[in-house]
Amino acid sequence: MKKVLVVDDSDAIRNQIAQALEGAGFDVLQAKDGLEGLARAQATDLSVILLDVNMPVLGGLDLLERLKEDGTTGRVSILMLTTEAHESMVVRARNGGAKGWVIKPVRMEMLVSAVQRLAM
């Protein structure tokens, strides 16, 4: 079973995404901030990581750059989730190894489809 890590400071969003992905057959892990996400990403063999951009403690773009430094982005597909679409943030995410940028609120069917493609 393919493992997906959802890193978002909103319990409601994490749980909604987890429920949709579990319904599609994924094993879903959750983290409430970037530091917890970093620890889980480094300790688990993952297929896809979904990262919220704006989080306390360690934001998604900073986490993405740390994952790139340790080589995680070379073996795991990363999709950014955010309410923002500033071009500089999108470029930073691409440079960090993110495979995509999804604006919230997101339709769960679209997100599940994107994760299925990335997990192949």
C-alpha contacts under 8 A as a table, 3 or more apart, distances in Angstrom:
res1	aa1	res2	aa2	distance
1	M	25	G	7.25
1	M	26	F	6.17
1	M	27	D	6.31
2	K	25	G	7.98
2	K	26	F	5.47
2	K	27	D	6.05
2	K	46	L	7.10
2	K	47	S	5.97
2	K	119	A	7.13
3	K	26	F	5.92
3	K	27	D	4.68
3	K	28	V	5.75
3	K	29	L	7.32
3	K	45	D	7.29
3	K	46	L	4.97
3	K	47	S	5.52
3	K	48	V	6.90
4	V	26	F	6.74
4	V	27	D	6.23
4	V	28	V	4.90
4	V	29	L	6.17
4	V	46	L	5.89
4	V	47	S	5.92
4	V	48	V	4.87
4	V	49	I	5.65
4	V	50	L	7.53
5	L	28	V	5.84
5	L	29	L	4.72
5	L	30	Q	5.60
5	L	31	A	7.41
5	L	37	G	7.67
5	L	40	R	7.88
5	L	41	A	7.40
5	L	46	L	7.11
5	L	48	V	6.49
5	L	49	I	4.72
5	L	50	L	6.16
6	V	14	R	6.32
6	V	17	I	7.65
6	V	18	A	7.34
6	V	28	V	7.20
6	V	29	L	6.28
6	V	30	Q	4.88
6	V	31	A	6.29
6	V	37	G	7.99
6	V	49	I	6.02
6	V	50	L	4.82
6	V	51	L	6.37
7	V	14	R	7.23
7	V	30	Q	5.93
7	V	31	A	4.71
7	V	32	K	5.86
7	V	33	D	6.18
7	V	34	G	6.82
7	V	37	G	5.80
7	V	49	I	7.53
7	V	50	L	6.04
7	V	51	L	4.99
7	V	52	D	6.10
8	D	11	D	7.40
8	D	13	I	7.23
8	D	14	R	6.01
8	D	30	Q	7.95
8	D	31	A	6.54
8	D	32	K	5.31
8	D	33	D	6.07
8	D	51	L	6.43
8	D	52	D	5.03
8	D	55	M	6.85
9	D	14	R	7.78
9	D	31	A	7.72
9	D	32	K	4.56
9	D	33	D	5.52
9	D	52	D	7.65
9	D	55	M	5.74
9	D	56	P	7.39
10	S	13	I	5.37
10	S	14	R	6.19
10	S	32	K	7.16
11	D	14	R	5.17
11	D	15	N	6.01
11	D	32	K	7.39
12	A	15	N	5.24
12	A	16	Q	6.07
13	I	16	Q	5.07
13	I	17	I	6.10
14	R	17	I	5.30
14	R	18	A	5.97
14	R	30	Q	6.86
15	N	18	A	4.97
15	N	19	Q	6.01
16	Q	19	Q	5.26
16	Q	20	A	6.37
17	I	20	A	5.19
17	I	21	L	6.15
17	I	108	M	7.05
18	A	21	L	5.17
18	A	22	E	5.88
18	A	28	V	5.88
18	A	29	L	7.82
18	A	30	Q	7.82
19	Q	22	E	5.18
19	Q	23	G	6.10
20	A	23	G	5.15
20	A	24	A	6.54
20	A	108	M	6.52
20	A	109	E	7.97
20	A	112	V	6.95
21	L	24	A	5.00
21	L	25	G	6.53
21	L	26	F	5.49
21	L	27	D	7.72
21	L	28	V	7.04
21	L	112	V	6.05
22	E	25	G	5.04
22	E	26	F	4.80
22	E	27	D	6.08
22	E	28	V	6.46
23	G	26	F	7.32
24	A	112	V	7.24
30	Q	37	G	7.64
31	A	34	G	7.48
31	A	36	E	5.47
31	A	37	G	5.07
31	A	40	R	7.62
32	K	36	E	6.59
32	K	37	G	7.28
33	D	36	E	5.54
33	D	37	G	6.10
33	D	55	M	5.99
33	D	56	P	6.36
33	D	57	V	6.49
33	D	58	L	6.42
33	D	59	G	7.38
34	G	37	G	4.80
34	G	38	L	5.95
34	G	55	M	7.01
34	G	56	P	7.63
34	G	57	V	6.56
34	G	58	L	4.47
34	G	59	G	5.71
34	G	60	G	6.24
34	G	63	L	5.77
35	L	38	L	5.05
35	L	39	A	6.37
35	L	57	V	6.83
35	L	58	L	5.87
35	L	63	L	7.66
36	E	39	A	5.24
36	E	40	R	6.29
37	G	40	R	5.15
37	G	41	A	5.96
37	G	63	L	7.95
38	L	41	A	5.12
38	L	42	Q	6.13
38	L	63	L	6.72
38	L	66	R	7.98
38	L	67	L	7.34
39	A	42	Q	5.30
39	A	43	A	6.18
40	R	43	A	5.11
40	R	44	T	5.95
41	A	44	T	5.53
41	A	45	D	7.44
41	A	46	L	7.04
41	A	72	T	7.77
42	Q	45	D	7.95
42	Q	72	T	7.61
46	L	49	I	7.30
46	L	76	V	6.34
47	S	75	R	7.86
47	S	76	V	5.29
47	S	77	S	6.39
47	S	118	L	7.75
47	S	119	A	5.31
48	V	76	V	5.54
48	V	77	S	4.75
48	V	78	I	5.67
48	V	79	L	7.54
48	V	115	V	6.91
48	V	118	L	6.78
48	V	119	A	6.05
49	I	76	V	7.08
49	I	77	S	6.35
49	I	78	I	4.76
49	I	79	L	6.28
50	L	78	I	5.93
50	L	79	L	4.91
50	L	80	M	5.81
50	L	81	L	6.68
51	L	60	G	5.54
51	L	78	I	7.27
51	L	79	L	6.25
51	L	80	M	4.80
51	L	81	L	5.67
52	D	55	M	6.78
52	D	59	G	7.59
52	D	60	G	5.43
52	D	80	M	5.93
52	D	81	L	4.65
52	D	82	T	5.58
53	V	59	G	5.74
53	V	60	G	4.11
53	V	61	L	5.91
53	V	80	M	6.62
53	V	81	L	6.30
53	V	82	T	5.51
54	N	59	G	5.37
54	N	60	G	6.27
54	N	82	T	7.20
55	M	58	L	6.33
55	M	59	G	4.70
55	M	60	G	6.70
56	P	59	G	6.20
58	L	62	D	6.41
58	L	63	L	6.41
59	G	62	D	5.40
59	G	63	L	6.12
60	G	63	L	4.96
60	G	64	L	5.98
60	G	80	M	7.60
61	L	64	L	4.95
61	L	65	E	6.31
61	L	89	M	7.93
61	L	92	R	7.38
61	L	93	A	6.32
61	L	96	G	7.79
62	D	65	E	5.17
62	D	66	R	6.37
63	L	66	R	5.06
63	L	67	L	6.17
64	L	67	L	5.08
64	L	68	K	6.22
64	L	73	T	7.76
64	L	93	A	7.33
64	L	96	G	5.96
64	L	97	G	7.47
64	L	98	A	7.53
65	E	68	K	5.00
65	E	69	E	6.26
65	E	96	G	5.34
66	R	69	E	5.04
66	R	70	D	6.45
67	L	70	D	5.29
67	L	71	G	6.19
67	L	72	T	5.05
67	L	73	T	5.87
68	K	71	G	5.08
68	K	72	T	5.78
68	K	73	T	5.02
68	K	74	G	7.26
68	K	96	G	6.11
68	K	97	G	6.74
69	E	72	T	7.69
71	G	74	G	5.52
71	G	75	R	7.32
72	T	75	R	5.57
72	T	76	V	5.95
73	T	76	V	5.16
73	T	77	S	6.48
73	T	78	I	6.96
73	T	96	G	7.84
73	T	97	G	5.77
73	T	98	A	7.53
74	G	77	S	7.79
74	G	97	G	7.62
77	S	98	A	6.96
77	S	99	K	6.24
77	S	118	L	6.04
77	S	119	A	7.20
78	I	97	G	7.24
78	I	98	A	4.85
78	I	99	K	5.60
78	I	100	G	7.19
79	L	98	A	5.69
79	L	99	K	5.62
79	L	100	G	4.90
79	L	101	W	6.02
79	L	102	V	7.31
80	M	93	A	7.61
80	M	98	A	6.79
80	M	100	G	6.13
80	M	101	W	4.79
80	M	102	V	6.04
81	L	101	W	6.15
81	L	102	V	4.93
81	L	103	I	5.95
81	L	104	K	6.54
82	T	85	A	7.64
82	T	101	W	7.67
82	T	102	V	6.42
82	T	103	I	5.12
82	T	104	K	5.49
83	T	103	I	5.27
83	T	104	K	4.96
83	T	105	P	7.31
84	E	103	I	6.72
85	A	89	M	7.12
85	A	90	V	6.85
85	A	103	I	7.22
86	H	89	M	5.36
86	H	90	V	6.46
87	E	90	V	5.07
87	E	91	V	6.14
88	S	91	V	5.14
88	S	92	R	6.12
89	M	92	R	5.00
89	M	93	A	6.13
90	V	93	A	5.06
90	V	94	R	6.22
90	V	101	W	6.93
91	V	94	R	5.07
91	V	95	N	6.09
92	R	95	N	5.08
92	R	96	G	6.11
93	A	96	G	4.94
93	A	97	G	6.42
93	A	98	A	5.37
94	R	97	G	5.19
94	R	98	A	5.04
94	R	99	K	6.89
94	R	100	G	7.64
95	N	98	A	7.40
98	A	101	W	7.66
102	V	106	V	7.19
103	I	106	V	6.34
106	V	110	M	7.39
106	V	111	L	6.89
107	R	110	M	5.42
107	R	111	L	6.39
108	M	111	L	4.98
108	M	112	V	6.02
109	E	112	V	5.23
109	E	113	S	6.16
110	M	113	S	5.11
110	M	114	A	6.21
111	L	114	A	5.07
111	L	115	V	6.19
112	V	115	V	5.12
112	V	116	Q	6.10
113	S	116	Q	5.09
113	S	117	R	6.35
114	A	117	R	5.20
114	A	118	L	6.23
115	V	118	L	5.01
115	V	119	A	5.91
116	Q	119	A	5.21
116	Q	120	M	6.66
117	R	120	M	5.73
